[in-house]
Amino acid sequence: MKNLKLLLSIVLIVQCSTTFAQKFSAQEVADSIKNHFDVNPIEKVYLDLDKSNYVSGETIWFKGYVTAGYFNQFSPLSKVVYVELIDPKNQLVKRVKFYSDNGIGDAFIELPKDLETGKYLLRAYTTWMRNRPEEYFFLKEVNIFNLFEEETETQVSSQKEKSPEVSFMPEGGELIDGIQSRVAFKALNSEGYGEEVSGTLFDKNDETVTSFKSMHLGMGEFSFLPDINNSYYVVLDNNPETKIQFPEVRKEGLSIYLMNLPQLKDVRFKLSSKGINEECFIITHSRGVPTYVASTKLNGAAVSGMIPKDNFLPGVNYMTIFNKDGIPLAERSFFINSVPSFDLQIESDREVYNKRDKIKLKILADNAGEGIESYLSLSATNNNEVLIDNEEDNIKSYFYLTSDLKGYIESPATYFNETYDNSWKRLDLLMMTQGYTSFNWDKILRNDANQLKFKIEQALSVSGNLNTDIFKKPAKGGSVSYIIQDSSKIFNKVDVNDDGSFEVNDLFFTGEKAIVLTGKDKKGKPNVEISIDSIKNYPNLATAQHQISGTLSEFQRKSIQKTLERKEIDASYNFENNFETLDEVTVKADKITKKDEVNNIFGPGDNSLDLTELDISETAQHPLELIRGRVAGVRISGSVVNWQVEIRGPGSINSSTTPLILVDNVQVPLDFLNTIPARQIQSVEVYKGASAAIFGVNGANGVLSFYTKPGGEDFSTYEAGNAATTIITGYQEFREFYSPDYSVKKDEHAKPDKRAVLHWDPMIKTNEDGEYMVEFYTSDEEMDITVMIEGMTQAGQVGMATTTLKVRNSSE
């Protein structure tokens, strides 16, 4: 594409006027669009998963790619990426954050063992992405099967066969009286998937106008001449008793006919209007960048033209027709199938491998025969257990198709399958049925959308306000000091703005941490009151649009059984460096015990108190009342808000005898307990003497660790005068994917190896010669291994490769 060059080489049947006195000119519309997206670039997130289907108790491993701008290049904007797993009942299962290092990051989600069978929604986004509709988040439906659930409990009840829902979409947006129109349609069944249909269009006199038949996933098209004095309805062949409403015919308007044939080097179009006699602007654009601008006069005569394809960006493009007031009159999307890509090859050192044998792979990335640096993720899976879905989104289909369209896109990878002769037509039908922009043109053209609600998030942060303690006015010139628990390095000070607001930025840590903030006025005095902004407001939860229905396949039953075998093996072999050790494996659990509900990461203390059955737990006002007099060596005095705690025996730090206080594994000041109702405390662990050594110097005075009841209130912030404490969730802690090394003999190798995912490497970077070496070991089974690699370059080029390796008995 010629960089943002406005090409006016259009062939117009009518004379075009370039001078007019309206509020907008064609160039002003184009400049407004470009200026808006220069300031507010579109950001995208894509997740590459280790596999597509999971069983409860397993781990979802994923690599995140974050891009921004016109060319899908790695994003330097957002550094914080949110990933959520949402169950079929619209309940949040897990939310994690990972750090995007200039567009690249990886993380994982551990699946609880009690998840019910169903389609779960995996959603990923940045805060900056929230300025667009949530339909443009990364959305992936993931099948999760319960490990111990009876099969009859996992099935969706059969529904009565219903006629599919059919939508009709005239090309350009509307049917105009007396103008030959092309109409696209899409039929969806009761489960939300495309269904092939055929039918007939009738007029009000029950006369046949035309017949039609879908060609791909319920999509198709037909043409006819609409009449304002007539009305129309549709009848499907498989449901002749039901009449389906058809769009109304407009007396006046504009219709677009667009031709994007693969054998042509240009995109051709024709504008047909009725009742419009004014200047209009023809603008093509993609991902916010204008690629073609022209103006013409609409007066009832047809306007035709052709635009060379090398003017457009690869992927989804739009042609929008504006009038002189900047109002869009019609729109049509089209796809330019020239996705920038590079070649990936996988070379294995052998064709066949033995059990527990080392596999050596050489990854080669090149562009036009030259090695190229690329960023890749690799998954090697056991074909006996992992079913490969070749029709689901991949890095190519997502960044250049799915991410620019609203709504669920079924089988997106098939649109790039060159084995289909009519793949271009399938893409064009998708553009006609789901390719409509969500842009607010009124705001964009009037330049009042530059101040967006959500900011670019470059790091973890905490914000709030500092006011004078007497007059409650902004403490101008004041400052806020802060420190992160368990870290002497994260300590700094920020100035307060004139309106009293402050923001602590550039925080980097993992897990949950407490941040303690202390405010002072401009004279350095503590005569101020500090308040912390409310907890981060997350987007509304959403659910997968589809359900798991029908009986389990034999392959799915086998996969679940294999997973159960692995869990039993892990429980039987208790090696110290096992990747995963289960506390307990049962075939069925009727009740989750209180200890299972508590997430105690430090282990039992010298004294453990289960407070749920104490009568005082409902009448006590303060958590310390629950343990006063109940634990030997723990002395608690005071009342209301002035409490003192001492654990006899341990040493002291700086002459203080106050023990370390934890709430749900997070360090907090003693006063923080004032904010928690006693009824919300479920249990307490007391560490003293040697058992407190795991907390280091912080536990020298002993430790009181409180655990709240699951599903209780949120006690994440405590404010008192010029000091405040808040608990915030940092990035997910790093964990390396477990892949055994059988070259060195270890006791743990006695454990049978039944892995479903043989290897997962999310952070591959080929060198300047385009090379990278991967090594991993086979397991104890004969199998075929599918190795899948995908990734991209800094310039936005995408690449994918797949190969199959064989594991057989050495005697064969």
N, C-alpha and C positions, 0 to 999 in steps of 0.2 A: 504494500500500500504506500502511496506517496504521502508522506507525513502530513496529515491534517491539511493537505492542499485542497482548496475548494475547486472542484471540477465543474465547469459550466458548459461542458461539451454535449449537452442534451440536445436531441433532435426533437424539436417541437413542431407539431402540425399547425399551431396557431402562433401568432406573433406574441412575444413576451415583452412586457413593459418593465423597465428597471427603475423608474422614478415614480414615487408616489409619496403622499404626505401623511400616511397613516402612522400610528404610534410605533409600530415595529416595521423594520425592513427584514428581508431574508437574512442578511448578514447579522443583524442584531439578534435575531432568534438563535442563529447558530452560535454566536459569541456568548450569549447568555447560557446556553446549554454547556458549552465548553468551560466557561468560567465557573459554573456551579460545580462541575465534577472535577475540575482542577483543585478546587478548595475542599470538596467533599468526595474524595475518591471512593469507589465501591470496593469493599473488602469482602473476601470470601474465605471460608474454612472448609477443608476436605479432610476426612479421616480415612486412612487405609487400615483395615482390620486384619488380624492374623487369620481369621476365617469368618464365615457368614452365620453359622448356627452354633448355639451353645447349650450347655446343660447347667442347671443350677449348681453353684459351688465352683464353677470354672472361673477363669479370668479372661476378660476381654482386653487384649493388647492392641494398641493402635498408635499410628504415626499421624501427626497433624501437619498439614501444609496450609499456610496462610498466605493469600495473595492480595494484591491491591492494584487498582488502576486499570487502564485501558488494555494492557497486554498481559494480564494475569501473571505479573512478576511477583517475586517474594515480597511480602509486606514488611516495611520498616516501621509501620504504624503501631498496631496493637501488640503488646507483649504478653497480655493475659488472655488466655483462651478458656472458655467454660465448656465443659462436656457434661451432659446430663443423660441419665437413663431413666425413662418414665414407663411405668407399668400400664397394662391395658385399662386399669381403673383410674387413670389420671393421677397416680400417686408417684412422687419422686422416690426412686430407689437409691440413686447415688448422684452426687454432683462433685466433680473434681475440677481443679484448675491446673493447667500446665503452662509452662513458660515458653513463649515463642521466641526463639533466638533468630531474629531476622527472617521469620516465616517458617521455621522448622521447630518441632518439638515432639515429644512422645510421652505416653502415660499408659495407665491401665485402670480397669474397673473390676474389682472383685465382686462376683455375683453371690449374693446370699444363698445359703443352701435351701431356704424355704420358699424361693420364688416359684410362683405358679406357672404352669405352661401357658404360653401366649406369645403374641407379637408385641415386642417392646419397642419404644421409640428412642433411638440414640440421637441426641441433638447437640450440636456444637455451634458456638458463636463467640464473637467478641462484643464488648460493650459498644464499640463504634458501629457494629452491624445492626444494633437495635434501632438506629435511625431509619432503617428500611423495614417493610413488613416482615413479620416473623416467618412467613412462608419462604423467605430467602436465607434462613438459617440452613446449616447442613442438617438434613433429616434422613435418617436411615432406619428402616424397619428391620428388627433383628428377632429371629426366632429363638426362644429360650424354652427348653423342656425341663420339667421338674424331674429330679433324680428319683424320687420315691413315690410320686403320684400314681395312683391307679389310672390306667389308660382311659377308663370310662369317665373319669373326672376331668380329663384334659380336653375333651371334645366339645366343640360348639354345637349346640342343638341344631338339627337340620331345619332349614327354613322352607316354607312353601315357595315353590318356584314362582318367581315374579318376572313380569315383563321388564326388560332393561330400560333404564332411563336414557333418553336420547336428547341431546342438545344440538341445536342448529345455529351455525355462526356464518352469516354472510361475509364474504370477502370485503375487507375494508371497514366493516362494522354494521352496515344497514342495507336493507332492501329498498331500492329507489324505483318509483313508478316508471315503467317504460324503458329501464336500463337492464340489458342482459346481465344477469348476476350469477356468480359462482357461489355455492353454499357448501360449506364443510359441515360434517356432523360427527358426533362421537357418542357411542352407546356404552353404558356401564351396567354391569350386572349388580345383583344385590350385595355382592362382596366388594364392590368398588373397582373391579377389573374390567378391561375392555372386552366386549362381547360382539362377535360378528353378527350383523343383522342385514336384512333386506326389507324393502318396503316400497310404498307408492305415495306420491304427493298428489292430493286431490284438491280441486277448487271448491267453492261454496255450493256449486251445482252437482257435486259428487262426480265430476268428470276427471278422468286421469290427466294429470299434467306431465308427470315423468316418474320413472321408477329409479331406484338406487340400490346399491349394495356396497357394504363396507369392504375394505381391502386389507386393513391391518389394525388389530386390537380395537375393533369397533369403529374405526375411523374411515371416512370416505368423503366423496364430494359429488355434486351434480350441478347442472346449470339450468336456468329457466328464465323466462321474461315475466317479472312481477307486474301486476295490474292493481292500481289503487282502488279500483271499483270491485275488486274481488277479494276474497279471503281464502286461506288455505289451511289444510290439516294433513296429517300424515298417519298412515296405517301400516304397522309392521306385519310382515307375512305370517309370523308365528303368533300374532295376537290380533286377529282381524276385528275383534269386538271393541277395541280401544282406539279412540282418536287422539292423536298427540298434537298439541298446540304448535303452530308455526309462527315465526316472527312476523310482526305487522309490516306492511309496506308503507314507506314514507312518501309523501307527496313531493318533497324536495330533498336534495342532499347530494352526496358525493360517493361514488363507488370507485374502488381500485381493482384493476385486473393486473396481476403480476405474474411474469413467467421467468422461472429460474431453472432452466434446463441444464443438466450437467455438461452437455456437448457444446453449449454456447459459452463464449468468453465474456458475455455481458448479461446483466439483469434487465429485462424489458418490462415496461409497464404501460398501462393506459388508464387515464383518469376520465371518468364520465360523470357529468353533473346535470342537475336539473334544478331550476329556480335559484341558481347562484350566479351572480354577475359581479364579481369582485376579484381583486388581486389575491393570489394565494402563494404560499411558499412550499416547495418540495424539499424536504430535508431527510437525509438518511443518517443514521447514527447507530453506534454500538457501544455499549458499556459507558455511555456518556460522552463519547467523542463524535462530533459531526464529521461525516466523510463525504457528503455531497450536499450542495446548496444550489437552488435555482428558484426563480420566481416566474409566475405565469398568470394569465388572466383566464378565469373561468367564466364562460358565457354560454354554456350549453353545448359547445363543440368539444369533441374529444381531444385530449392532450396525450400524446404518446412520446415515449423516450426510451433510451437505453443507456445504461451506466456500466462501464467496464468493471469486471469483478475484482480486479486488482486494486480498486479504490477502497474496498471494504475490509473491515477486520474479520479474521476468521471466527466462525461461530454464529451466534444469533445477531442479526441486524434488523433494523426497523426502518420503514419508510413512513413518515408522518407528514400529513398535509395540514398546514396551519393557515388561518386567514389573517388579515391585517391586524386583528386584535390579539393575535397570539393564541387563538382558540383552536385546538386540533379538530379538524373536520373528518378525518379518516386515518386509519393506520393499518399497516400490513407488515408482519414480520417475515423474514426469510433467512435461510441458513447458507452460509458460505463454508463449504466443506474443504477448507485448506488449513486445517489445524496444524500449528507448528509442532514438529515432533523430531525426535532423534532416535537413532537405532540402538536397541539393546540386544545383547547376545549373552547366552549362558553356556559356558564350556565346562563340561565335567571331566574329571581325570579318568573315569571309567564308564562303561555302559551298564555294568551289573555290579552290585555290591553285596557283601555278606552281612550277616547280623552283627551288630555292634562294630560296624566297619566305619572308617573315616571317609567322609565325602569331601572332596576338594572341588570347589567351583571357582571359575574365573569369570568375572563380570566385565563385559566390554561395552562401553558407551561411546558412540561416535556420531558425528554429523558430517555428512558428505565425505566419509572416509577419514576424517580427522578425529582423533580422540578428544573427548569433551568432559569437563567437570560436570557431575550431576549428583543429585541428592535422591537417594533411593530407599525403599523399604522392601524387605524380602520375607516371604513366608514359605516354609516347607511343611507340607501336611501329608498325613497318611490317608491314601485314597480309600482304605478300608473303613474309615470312620468319618472323614471330612468330605462332604459333597461340595464340589466347586460349582458356583453359580456364575456362568459366563455371561449372563444377561444383566446382572446387577451393575450399578454405577461403578465406573473405574475413574482413574484420575483424568483421563481424556474426556469421557462423556460428562463428567461432573463440571469441570472448569469451563468447558466450551459449549455445553448444552443445558444440563439440568439446573445449574446454579443461576441461569438467566431466565428461567421460566417459573411461573407460579404453579402450585398444585403438584400432585403426585405424578411422576413420569414412570410409566410401566416399562420394564425391560429396556432401560436407556442405552445399554451397550449395543443392542441389536441395530441401532441406527447407524453404526459405524462398521457393520459387518458387510464387507465387500462381496460376500458370496450371494447377496440378494441383488438381483438386477434392478429392482425398483426401490432400492434403499433411499434414493434421492426423493422419490414420491412420498415415501413414508415420513421423511423429515419434513417435507412441505406440508403434509396433512397435520403433523404435530404443530407446526408453526401457525397454521390456520385455526387450530382448535385451542391451543394453550399459549400461543405466543403474543400475549398482550402486555404492554408495559404497565408498571405501577407508578410511573413518574407523576408527580404533582406539577403539571406544566405551569399552572398559574403562579406558584411560588418560585419555580425555577426561572421563568422569564422575567419576573419582577424582582429578582435578586433578594428575596426576603427569606430564603431558606438556608442561608449560609450559617446562621446561628442555630445549630441543631441541638437537640435536647441532650444527647449522649456524647460525651467527650472520648477522645482517643485515650485508651488506658495503657500507659507504658510501663506501669509497675503497680504493685500492691500499694494501697494508700488508705489513709484515715483522714477524715475531715470533720470540722466542727466549728464552734464559735466561742469567742472569749469576750466576756462582758464585765464591766465594773460590778463589784459586789453590792454597791449601795444603790446607784441610780439605774443599774441594768442597761447601761449604754455600751456601745462597742468600745473595747479597750484598744483604741488606736495607738500604734507604737509599741504594743505589747509583744510578747513572744511565748512560744510553747516549746518546752523541752520534752523529749520522749526517749524511752528506752524499751527494747524488746526483751522479754523474759529469756533467760538462759543465754544472753548474748551481751558481751561487753563491747562488741564492735558496732552494733546497731544503736548508736546513741548520738543524738544531734538536736538541733534547735531550728525552728522555723519562725519567721516573722508573721505577725497578724496583719491582715489587710485593714483598710480604713473602715470597712463595714463590720469588723470584728471576726470575720471568717478566717480560717486557716486550713491548710491542707498539708499533710505529711505524705510525701511522695517517695518514690525510689526505694521502697522496701522490698527486700528479697529474703524469703525464708520458706521453709517447708513445714507442713503440719499446722496444727492449731497453736497459736501463741497469744499471750496477753501483752498488750502494749500499754505502758503506763505513761500518761501525759501530765505535765505540770505547767501551769500557766503563771505568768508574771506580767505586771503592767509595765509601762515604758520606763519607770524608775527602778524596775527590778524587784518590786514588792509583790507579795502574794495576795493583794487585795482585789482579786478577780474571781469570777466563776466560769468554769469551763463546761461546755456541753459538747457531746459527740453526736454527729449526725446519725440518724436511725440506720438500722441494719440495711445492707444493700438490697435494693428492690430488684428481684429477678423477674424475667418475663413470665407471663402466665404459662402454666404447664399445658402440654398438648399430648395427644395420644396417637398411636399408629392408626391409620385409616382402615386397616384390614385386620382380620382375625385368622388364627389357625383353625381350619375346619377339616372335617373328614377324619378318618382313622389314620393312625401313625403308619408310615411306610415301614417295610421290613428293615430298610437301611437306618431309619430313625430309631427303631427299637434296638437295633444292634449297637448304634452309637451310644445310646443311653446305658445299655448293659456294659459296654466297654468302659464308660466313665465310672460306673459303679465299681467295676473291678479295680480300676486305678485307685479309687478312694480306699477300698479295702486293703490294697497293697500298701498305700502310704500309711495307713493306720497300723499295719502289722510290723512295719520296719521303722523303728524310732531312732534314726541316725541324727546326730547333732546338727549336721549341716544339710539336712533335707530341705529342699525348696519349700515344701508345704507339709506341715504336720497337723493332723486332725486330732482334736481333743477326743472326739467320739464319733463313731459311725454307727448309725442305726438305720434299719430299713424303713421304719415309720416312727414318727414322734407325735404323741398326742398333745404334749405340753412343753413349752419352752420354759426352763427354770429361770429363776431370778438371776442366778450367776451367769447364765448364757446371755441375758439381756445387758449385763454390765460389761462395758468394754474396758477392762482393767489391763493396761499395757505393761504395768510394772510388777504384776504378780502379787500374791497374798502378802499381807504385812504380819507383824507380830500379833496383832489383834484385828479380827474381822467382825464387824457388826452388821447384821441384817436388821434394818429398822422398820421394815414394812409391816411387821406383826406387832410392833409395840403400840400400846394404847396412846402413849404420849406423842406419837408421831402426828396425830391429828389435832392435838391441843397445844403443842409447843409452838412458840413464835419464832425461834431462832435455831438454826442447825446445831449450834453448840450445846443447846439445852438437851439435845438427843443423846449426847455422849457424856454429859457431866455426871460424874460419879459412877460411870459404867466401865471405865477402863483404868486398870491399875497403872499408876505412874503418870497419868494425864491430869493436870490440875487446871481447872477452868474457873475463872472468877469474873465478876462484873455482871452487867445486865444491859438491856435496851440496846444501845449502840456502843457502849464502852466495855468491850470484852478483853480479857487477857488469858492467854493460853501458855502453858509450860509443860513440856514433857521431861520429867525428871530423868537424869542419867546422862544424856548427851552433852557435848560441849557447847560452847557459845561462839557466836560470831559478832565481833564489834560490841561485846557486852550485852547483846540482845539475847533473849531466851525464847523469842517467838518462833515456833516451828514453821516449816514450809507448809503452805496451804495449797492444795490442788482441788479443782472442781472439774470433774470429767477429764482428768489427766492434764489439765492446763493450770500452770502456776498463777495464782491471784493473790492480792493483798488480803490480810485478815478482814478488813472492812468490807470486802466484796461479799462476804457471807451475809451481811445485813440485807442484801437485795434478794436473797433466796428464801422463800417460805419453807419452814421445816418439813411441811407435808410433802414437799417435792424431793426430799432426800431419800434415796432407796437404801444405800449402804455406805459404810465408812471403813477405810483401811487405816490402821495406825502403824507407822514404821518408827522404830527407835533402836538406837545402838547400831549393831552390825547390819541389820536389814535395811537401814537408811543409807548405807554406803553407795547404793546404786544411784543415788541422787547427787553424789559428789559433795562439794563443800556446801551447796545449798541445803542439804539435808542434815547438816551437823547438829541442828537443834531438834531433830525428829521431823516427822511428816504426818500430817492429817490429810487423807485423800478422800474427798466426798464424791459420791456418784448419784446423779439425779435420775429420776424415773424416766423411762423412755416415753416420748410423746408429751412431755411436760412443757412448761413455759420456757421462754428463752431468757437466760440470765447472762447475756453476753456483755453488758455494759454497766459500769458502776461509776457514778459521778458524785463528788463531795468537795464543794468549794473550788479551790484552784487545782484540784487533782482529779483525774479520771482514769479508769482502766476499762479497756474493751478487749474482747477476745475476737480475733479474726483468723480466718482460714487462709493459710498460705498455699503455695504450690504443692502439688502432690510430691511426696518423697520418692526419690529414685529407687527403682528396683530393677535388677537385671534379670532378663528371661533365663530360666534354668535350662541349660543344655549340658548334659554330662560329657566329661572328657575321659574316655576309656583308655587313653594312652598311659595313664598312671593308675595303678591298682589302688582302689580304696575300698574300705569296708562297705560303704553305701552301695557299691556296685553289685552286691548280692541281691539287691532288690530287683525283681522283674521289671523290665522296661517295656511299658505298653503305651508310649506317648502317642497322642493324636497329632500334636503339632511338634514336628521334629526340631524346627528351628524358627526363630523370629528375630530378625535384625532390622530395627527401624532406622538406624542412623548410619547408613552406608553413604560414603562420599567417594566417588571415583576420582582418581588423580588427574593431572593435566593430560595424561595419555589415555584417559578414559578407562582405567583398569582398577579392579578391586578383587581381593581374594576372600573367599568365604569357606570356613571349615566347620563341619559338625558331624555327629555320629548317628548311625542308624540305630534302631532299637532291636528288640528280640523277636520281631515278627517279619514274615515275608510280606512284601507290599510293593505297590507302586507309590512313589512320592511325587507329588506335584509341587514344583518350585515356581512361585510367582513373584515377579519383581515389577515394581512401577515407581515412577518418580518424575522429577522435572529439573530443569536447569534454572539458573538465575534469570535467564531471558524469557522464561515462560514456556519453553519447549517441554513437551511431555513424552514419556517413553514407557513402554511395557514389554515384558517378555515372559514366556512360560516354557518350562521343559518338564519332562517326566523321567524319573530315575527308577531303576528296578532294584529290589532287594530280594535275594533268593538264597536258598541253602547252599553252602559252599560245595556240597557234594553234587549238586546239579550241574 
